[in-house]
Amino acid sequence: MPETVLTNTFHVDTTPEAVFEHLTTPENYVGLSPIVIAVHDVDRSSPGVIRYTAVERFRFLGFITHDNPIKVELFTEGLSLYGEVRSPGNIRMGYRFDLHADGDRTRIEDRLDLRAPWFLLRYAAGEARKVQLARGRILAERLAPAESAS
């Protein structure tokens, strides 16, 4: 099956531990990924593993919507998170977030390994890239320190 790799490195103005906490809470992916509209069936019964179902909403032609349930497995290792997403249409996406202290900030290396049938790969990669870039911006906004009142 054809595959592609998408990478993005960005910074967030908080500690790696705060980013890790945010990214290991499945409910935080609603809105963190602009297409994720719901998270349910969260299973934390295995140490170091979180399984859940997320619902992605795709829009076509601006008014046609399709809700796509995806199965997500998230594993943790130190300050890294990785796993796999299984989506209908035989689309598989491995993902990895490596978090590194960088002064008072966190450098996040975001990697997506996408596999899909040839006729879906270009579309899936385009959507995944949009989500990946938006996730960097949204995470930075969510975890930015509150402005102190003067």
Backbone as CSV, one residue per row, in Angstrom:
resi,resn,N_x,N_y,N_z,CA_x,CA_y,CA_z,C_x,C_y,C_z
1,MET,0.858,-1.175,0.000,0.000,0.000,0.000,0.901,1.235,0.000
2,PRO,0.591,2.229,-0.815,1.401,3.461,-0.854,1.406,4.170,0.502
3,GLU,2.485,4.879,0.761,2.589,5.614,2.019,3.339,6.919,1.833
4,THR,3.168,7.803,2.805,3.876,9.077,2.826,4.142,9.451,4.276
5,VAL,5.162,10.270,4.496,5.522,10.737,5.835,5.381,12.252,5.867
6,LEU,4.720,12.752,6.896,4.527,14.187,7.097,5.149,14.568,8.427
7,THR,5.976,15.609,8.436,6.603,16.042,9.688,6.372,17.530,9.910
8,ASN,6.332,17.898,11.181,6.216,19.296,11.562,6.888,19.454,12.916
9,THR,7.747,20.455,13.048,8.373,20.771,14.330,7.925,22.168,14.720
10,PHE,7.456,22.299,15.962,6.976,23.591,16.438,7.260,23.716,17.928
11,HIS,7.065,24.911,18.469,7.330,25.194,19.880,6.056,25.636,20.592
12,VAL,5.986,25.293,21.866,4.889,25.696,22.735,5.518,26.298,23.984
13,ASP,4.941,27.408,24.459,5.499,28.137,25.607,5.055,27.549,26.945
14,THR,5.400,26.290,27.164,5.146,25.630,28.442,6.080,24.432,28.550
15,THR,5.968,23.704,29.641,6.864,22.575,29.892,6.461,21.340,29.088
16,PRO,7.410,20.450,28.832,7.065,19.188,28.166,6.013,18.399,28.954
17,GLU,6.073,18.461,30.279,5.107,17.735,31.104,3.679,18.248,30.888
18,ALA,3.524,19.567,30.745,2.196,20.145,30.503,1.681,19.732,29.124
19,VAL,2.557,19.713,28.130,2.164,19.281,26.785,1.784,17.805,26.817
20,PHE,2.590,17.006,27.496,2.330,15.569,27.613,0.961,15.324,28.244
21,GLU,0.673,16.011,29.323,-0.619,15.870,30.003,-1.768,16.206,29.053
22,HIS,-1.612,17.282,28.292,-2.657,17.699,27.359,-2.858,16.654,26.258
23,LEU,-1.764,16.141,25.714,-1.852,15.204,24.591,-2.254,13.797,25.009
24,THR,-2.186,13.477,26.292,-2.610,12.150,26.748,-4.035,12.161,27.299
25,THR,-4.738,13.255,27.072,-6.149,13.348,27.448,-6.962,13.356,26.156
26,PRO,-7.556,12.211,25.795,-8.236,12.114,24.497,-9.267,13.213,24.243
27,GLU,-9.998,13.614,25.261,-11.018,14.636,25.083,-10.427,15.958,24.577
28,ASN,-9.146,16.192,24.820,-8.499,17.418,24.350,-8.317,17.459,22.838
29,TYR,-8.489,16.323,22.161,-8.332,16.306,20.705,-9.529,16.916,19.992
30,VAL,-10.664,17.054,20.702,-11.800,17.758,20.115,-11.377,19.217,19.970
31,GLY,-11.318,19.681,18.747,-10.879,21.046,18.487,-9.375,21.179,18.309
32,LEU,-8.584,20.315,18.954,-7.133,20.343,18.729,-6.866,19.882,17.302
33,SER,-7.614,18.886,16.890,-7.677,18.520,15.487,-8.947,19.179,14.965
34,PRO,-8.852,20.098,14.030,-10.033,20.840,13.589,-11.170,19.963,13.062
35,ILE,-10.877,18.721,12.685,-11.941,17.866,12.161,-12.499,16.907,13.201
36,VAL,-11.886,16.802,14.386,-12.410,15.908,15.418,-13.526,16.625,16.171
37,ILE,-14.720,16.013,16.125,-15.888,16.637,16.755,-16.329,15.913,18.024
38,ALA,-15.817,14.691,18.256,-16.221,13.940,19.440,-15.181,12.864,19.750
39,VAL,-15.118,12.505,21.028,-14.279,11.406,21.502,-15.138,10.597,22.460
40,HIS,-15.109,9.266,22.305,-15.869,8.429,23.233,-15.192,7.065,23.381
41,ASP,-15.739,6.267,24.279,-15.221,4.923,24.558,-13.747,4.945,24.943
42,VAL,-13.355,5.869,25.820,-11.961,5.966,26.268,-11.665,4.788,27.189
43,ASP,-10.590,4.066,26.907,-10.184,2.888,27.671,-8.757,3.084,28.160
44,ARG,-8.582,3.208,29.476,-7.267,3.363,30.090,-6.923,2.131,30.931
45,SER,-7.491,0.976,30.602,-7.330,-0.213,31.438,-5.936,-0.839,31.363
46,SER,-5.160,-0.540,30.340,-3.797,-1.068,30.218,-2.803,0.042,30.525
47,PRO,-1.846,-0.188,31.438,-0.856,0.858,31.750,-0.090,1.309,30.501
48,GLY,0.029,2.630,30.341,0.793,3.187,29.231,0.084,3.142,27.894
49,VAL,-1.202,2.739,27.893,-1.960,2.647,26.642,-3.319,3.299,26.856
50,ILE,-3.708,4.119,25.893,-5.043,4.726,25.912,-5.680,4.407,24.564
51,ARG,-6.862,3.810,24.617,-7.604,3.504,23.388,-8.907,4.295,23.418
52,TYR,-9.306,4.792,22.257,-10.565,5.525,22.191,-11.053,5.598,20.751
53,THR,-12.285,6.047,20.613,-12.853,6.303,19.298,-13.013,7.808,19.158
54,ALA,-12.557,8.336,18.051,-12.751,9.750,17.736,-13.642,9.815,16.496
55,VAL,-14.398,10.890,16.405,-15.242,11.090,15.230,-14.724,12.313,14.491
56,GLU,-14.340,12.096,13.232,-13.885,13.184,12.366,-15.047,13.603,11.475
57,ARG,-15.179,14.899,11.268,-16.220,15.399,10.351,-15.534,16.027,9.144
58,PHE,-15.822,15.462,7.986,-15.311,15.993,6.733,-16.430,16.735,6.013
59,ARG,-16.056,17.834,5.358,-17.015,18.604,4.559,-16.578,18.547,3.096
60,PHE,-17.562,18.312,2.260,-17.328,18.270,0.823,-18.221,19.319,0.168
61,LEU,-17.671,20.065,-0.752,-18.400,21.100,-1.478,-19.016,22.136,-0.543
62,GLY,-18.506,22.217,0.682,-18.952,23.231,1.621,-20.233,22.920,2.374
63,PHE,-21.002,21.912,1.943,-22.263,21.649,2.632,-22.544,20.159,2.876
64,ILE,-21.842,19.279,2.226,-22.032,17.848,2.456,-21.060,17.424,3.553
65,THR,-21.582,16.757,4.595,-20.711,16.308,5.679,-20.699,14.792,5.756
66,HIS,-19.587,14.278,6.237,-19.429,12.843,6.488,-18.725,12.689,7.830
67,ASP,-19.366,12.004,8.770,-18.745,11.717,10.059,-18.042,10.373,9.973
68,ASN,-16.749,10.388,10.278,-15.875,9.240,10.103,-15.359,8.783,11.466
69,PRO,-15.858,7.660,12.013,-15.333,7.168,13.296,-13.977,6.494,13.081
70,ILE,-13.014,6.834,13.924,-11.683,6.232,13.814,-11.288,5.634,15.159
71,LYS,-10.602,4.524,15.110,-10.090,3.864,16.304,-8.667,4.357,16.532
72,VAL,-8.396,4.805,17.750,-7.090,5.372,18.076,-6.465,4.580,19.217
73,GLU,-5.187,4.259,19.068,-4.381,3.699,20.155,-3.254,4.672,20.416
74,LEU,-3.053,5.022,21.676,-2.015,5.965,22.067,-1.141,5.287,23.120
75,PHE,0.151,5.227,22.856,1.117,4.632,23.776,2.039,5.742,24.275
76,THR,2.528,5.591,25.482,3.449,6.582,26.027,4.779,5.913,26.372
77,GLU,5.827,6.703,26.202,7.188,6.237,26.481,7.995,7.475,26.856
78,GLY,8.280,7.644,28.152,8.954,8.861,28.588,8.089,10.047,28.233
79,LEU,8.669,11.036,27.557,7.901,12.204,27.104,7.587,12.109,25.611
80,SER,7.367,10.887,25.140,6.950,10.659,23.756,5.602,9.950,23.765
81,LEU,4.812,10.253,22.762,3.522,9.603,22.563,3.521,9.085,21.142
82,TYR,2.990,7.903,20.953,2.916,7.363,19.601,1.750,6.394,19.517
83,GLY,1.362,6.076,18.321,0.276,5.130,18.164,-0.147,4.993,16.731
84,GLU,-1.366,4.474,16.586,-1.901,4.265,15.251,-3.384,4.582,15.233
85,VAL,-3.805,5.127,14.109,-5.205,5.423,13.850,-5.658,4.496,12.734
86,ARG,-6.799,3.863,12.938,-7.406,3.008,11.902,-8.700,3.665,11.462
87,SER,-8.741,3.959,10.182,-9.889,4.659,9.622,-10.538,3.795,8.548
88,PRO,-11.845,3.937,8.357,-12.474,3.217,7.242,-11.778,3.555,5.925
89,GLY,-11.924,2.701,4.953,-11.278,2.919,3.660,-9.870,2.363,3.633
90,ASN,-9.510,1.567,4.653,-8.181,0.959,4.757,-7.081,2.015,4.878
91,ILE,-7.396,3.103,5.557,-6.406,4.151,5.808,-5.815,3.902,7.189
92,ARG,-4.499,3.885,7.273,-3.779,3.682,8.530,-2.793,4.827,8.696
93,MET,-2.744,5.348,9.905,-1.802,6.437,10.154,-1.099,6.194,11.475
94,GLY,0.213,5.996,11.396,1.026,5.978,12.593,1.364,7.420,12.934
95,TYR,1.441,7.719,14.222,1.794,9.078,14.620,2.741,9.026,15.796
96,ARG,3.510,10.100,15.945,4.457,10.194,17.048,4.673,11.664,17.382
97,PHE,4.620,11.964,18.684,4.957,13.282,19.197,6.146,13.096,20.135
98,ASP,7.279,13.694,19.805,8.437,13.701,20.698,8.544,15.091,21.297
99,LEU,8.583,15.153,22.626,8.603,16.425,23.353,9.984,16.633,23.954
100,HIS,10.552,17.831,23.750,11.890,18.149,24.243,11.887,19.522,24.904
101,ALA,12.468,19.596,26.089,12.629,20.897,26.736,13.558,21.738,25.862
102,ASP,13.196,23.001,25.683,13.988,23.930,24.883,13.928,25.278,25.597
103,GLY,14.771,25.428,26.627,14.695,26.607,27.485,13.411,26.544,28.292
104,ASP,12.625,27.612,28.255,11.333,27.650,28.959,10.197,27.108,28.100
105,ARG,10.532,26.576,26.951,9.530,26.122,25.993,9.650,24.618,25.776
106,THR,8.757,24.110,24.953,8.813,22.714,24.525,8.880,22.677,23.009
107,ARG,9.852,21.930,22.486,9.929,21.667,21.046,9.188,20.354,20.798
108,ILE,8.256,20.379,19.881,7.460,19.205,19.569,7.763,18.770,18.150
109,GLU,8.165,17.531,18.021,8.380,16.927,16.707,7.181,16.027,16.443
110,ASP,6.396,16.383,15.451,5.135,15.729,15.113,5.349,14.981,13.801
111,ARG,5.198,13.653,13.830,5.434,12.834,12.632,4.204,11.966,12.364
112,LEU,3.775,11.958,11.118,2.666,11.125,10.678,3.150,10.198,9.569
113,ASP,2.915,8.918,9.713,3.228,7.922,8.693,1.898,7.411,8.159
114,LEU,1.540,7.840,6.967,0.216,7.578,6.409,0.291,6.515,5.322
115,ARG,-0.584,5.506,5.436,-0.714,4.456,4.418,-2.176,4.410,3.984
116,ALA,-2.377,4.394,2.676,-3.737,4.378,2.140,-3.709,3.800,0.731
117,PRO,-4.854,3.308,0.276,-4.924,2.880,-1.125,-4.542,4.044,-2.037
118,TRP,-3.975,3.740,-3.176,-3.434,4.768,-4.075,-4.454,5.846,-4.410
119,PHE,-5.727,5.474,-4.549,-6.742,6.446,-4.951,-7.191,7.345,-3.792
120,LEU,-6.795,7.032,-2.556,-7.137,7.861,-1.394,-5.937,8.587,-0.789
121,LEU,-4.721,8.171,-1.139,-3.533,8.693,-0.462,-3.404,10.208,-0.587
122,ARG,-3.569,10.748,-1.764,-3.382,12.194,-1.939,-4.386,12.991,-1.102
123,TYR,-5.650,12.592,-1.135,-6.670,13.279,-0.345,-6.377,13.132,1.154
124,ALA,-6.103,11.905,1.592,-5.839,11.656,3.018,-4.611,12.426,3.486
125,ALA,-3.563,12.477,2.670,-2.342,13.201,3.044,-2.608,14.701,3.124
126,GLY,-3.405,15.231,2.208,-3.739,16.658,2.248,-4.515,17.022,3.502
127,GLU,-5.496,16.203,3.860,-6.277,16.450,5.078,-5.399,16.299,6.319
128,ALA,-4.551,15.261,6.345,-3.666,15.035,7.497,-2.691,16.194,7.664
129,ARG,-2.183,16.730,6.576,-1.240,17.859,6.664,-1.934,19.105,7.208
130,LYS,-3.150,19.380,6.743,-3.883,20.537,7.263,-4.100,20.401,8.765
131,VAL,-4.481,19.210,9.202,-4.705,18.965,10.628,-3.391,19.106,11.396
132,GLN,-2.312,18.553,10.867,-1.017,18.608,11.540,-0.571,20.052,11.765
133,LEU,-0.676,20.890,10.750,-0.259,22.286,10.880,-1.178,23.058,11.826
134,ALA,-2.468,22.804,11.734,-3.416,23.473,12.639,-3.165,23.039,14.077
135,ARG,-2.872,21.764,14.293,-2.626,21.254,15.639,-1.484,22.012,16.309
136,GLY,-0.437,22.314,15.583,0.679,23.084,16.140,0.229,24.451,16.618
137,ARG,-0.542,25.148,15.788,-1.041,26.480,16.155,-2.003,26.413,17.342
138,ILE,-2.937,25.484,17.296,-3.959,25.386,18.336,-3.339,24.984,19.667
139,LEU,-2.412,24.042,19.644,-1.753,23.620,20.883,-0.976,24.771,21.503
140,ALA,-0.287,25.537,20.672,0.463,26.700,21.173,-0.487,27.713,21.810
141,GLU,-1.649,27.935,21.194,-2.633,28.873,21.744,-3.216,28.353,23.061
142,ARG,-3.572,27.076,23.090,-4.190,26.499,24.288,-3.258,26.516,25.490
143,LEU,-1.983,26.266,25.240,-1.045,26.117,26.357,-0.198,27.353,26.610
144,ALA,-0.486,28.433,25.918,0.254,29.681,26.136,-0.003,30.168,27.564
145,PRO,1.025,30.706,28.217,0.812,31.239,29.572,-0.203,32.384,29.539
146,ALA,-1.000,32.445,30.569,-1.980,33.539,30.672,-1.229,34.852,30.844
147,GLU,-1.739,35.883,30.201,-1.141,37.211,30.339,-1.356,37.701,31.766
148,SER,-0.314,38.211,32.377,-0.468,38.730,33.746,-1.063,40.139,33.700
149,ALA,-1.954,40.394,34.618,-2.584,41.714,34.704,-1.592,42.691,35.326
150,SER,-1.457,43.847,34.724,-0.507,44.846,35.246,-1.222,45.971,35.915
